[in-house]
């Protein structure tokens, strides 16, 4: 009898042990599950670059935010702060998984811009220093840049060319003054300008911007409108293969798409677009576009568009992990000891990531983003319509330089010189404004806004 009782106790113990193991396994699986798309680890092609971007942002922004607020001075617009990271760390930077150098441009200016756009500093850091969401949708433009969304779909990190970085620093004061004087500007919102340099590698410049599109709404149609019609269309075949492809000006015209905005907001919209493009013309900028995302309210989120097109990327920038050795490291013994220790570290878990269910509060301070992060369509009696519009003027870092002038000359030999994309900034701004006014369902009362201030630019 004692043998039977002993066997029963052993069986109960085995069942409990098995139950604990299964429970732990389920918990681990839950921690590793990615709610959006596919899990991405260290084998991803841009893992090291993105890890370094995250780490640099976390440290540089934290350092600037820790200082008492002060008024901007002229030097703030041209300043650049350098930081060097390695596995051992120093008094300025914590230890890092990889060796790299980081440069933070005009940190005080961007701190002020974030405050002007009502971005809380702690929220900014939380959003930008944990998971990334990789977009499979790609950029509407052809710049060759890549971009990622922050974990909450709130911010975009986009790589830019060296020339764009130089140009942005050149126009930064004008951009800053414009934002100060135009609370409802539709120009893309810049929150940071940085550079990463890997050992024996090239320098990579990137910006942090606000995302035009919402975290809580599927975008059913996307348009990238420049006001140019020559070659500005995607084919029906391409659209059938990818219904979420970004459409262009001719698609907008041929589908008879119109923005339906009530009288009061229509006047404000046209007036703000006019102010924004006048600034761009003054700064000799062209080739920008109005990005429009349309959410069909009745259709809602039942298509799960975001869940099917976004992937999560999670480099943990708060822990020490193994990294590749650096030839420049002079503290070899200390480094080797650290590497030996971190080899025992557990791999970084890619935890669940769910998009927020609401739009972000700072967007409500802009009248064009006040309706759940966007602009609700309304008729002439201000009765709500069927669509939510998400709007923003993007790609504003292309000056009308020698290359664009040559492009204009070359294309105008065989095509209508007024219809091609590359025209001088005054003509571009006038054509852009005209297209946007005609894109309104009702526009008779805003046609008088078509006259722009002219700025001297050579052909």
Beta strands, then each sheet from edge to edge (+ up, - down):
strand 1: 39-40
strand 2: 80-85
strand 3: 100-105
strand 4: 132-135
strand 5: 147-150
strand 6: 155-160
strand 7: 190-198
strand 8: 203-210
strand 9: 221-225
strand 10: 246-247
strand 11: 289-296
strand 12: 310-313
strand 13: 375-378
strand 14: 384-394
sheet 1: 1+ 12+ 4- 5+ 6- 8+ 7- 3+ 2-
sheet 2: 10+ 9+ 11- 14+ 13-
end
